[in-house]
């Protein structure tokens, strides 16, 4: 399950549980709660060893660039 799917599932569960209360609470309050909880949920997910796909891609690009530079340095040293 991707990080985004997990976040959506957690959000869905929270929304379901708060559905009865949501009639009493203004929608902007629920939006603010979501904004404050989302980073904490992402931190919990990352502590479990998962990262967002975009973060993975950025790290992979950095690693690929570093490997390419190392290969080029090894070639110049060999010459």
C-alpha positions, 0 to 999 in steps of 0.5 A, a space after each residue: 500500500 502506498 503512502 498516499 493510499 495509507 493516508 487516504 485510508 486513515 483520513 477515511 476512517 477519521 472522517 467516518 468516526 467524526 461524521 456524527 460530530 461533523 454536523 455540529 462542527 463547522 467544515 473549516 474546523 475539520 479542514 484545520 484539523 486535517 491540516 494539523 494531523 496530516 504531517 503527524 500521520 506522515 511522520 508516523 508512516 515515515 517512522 515505519 519505514 515508508 516514504 512518499 513516492 515523490 521523496 523516494 524519486 528525489 532520493 533515487 535521482 540524487 543517488 543515481 547522479 552520485 553513482 554516475 559521478 563516481 563512475 566518471 571519476 573512476 574512469 578518469 583515474 583509470 586513464 
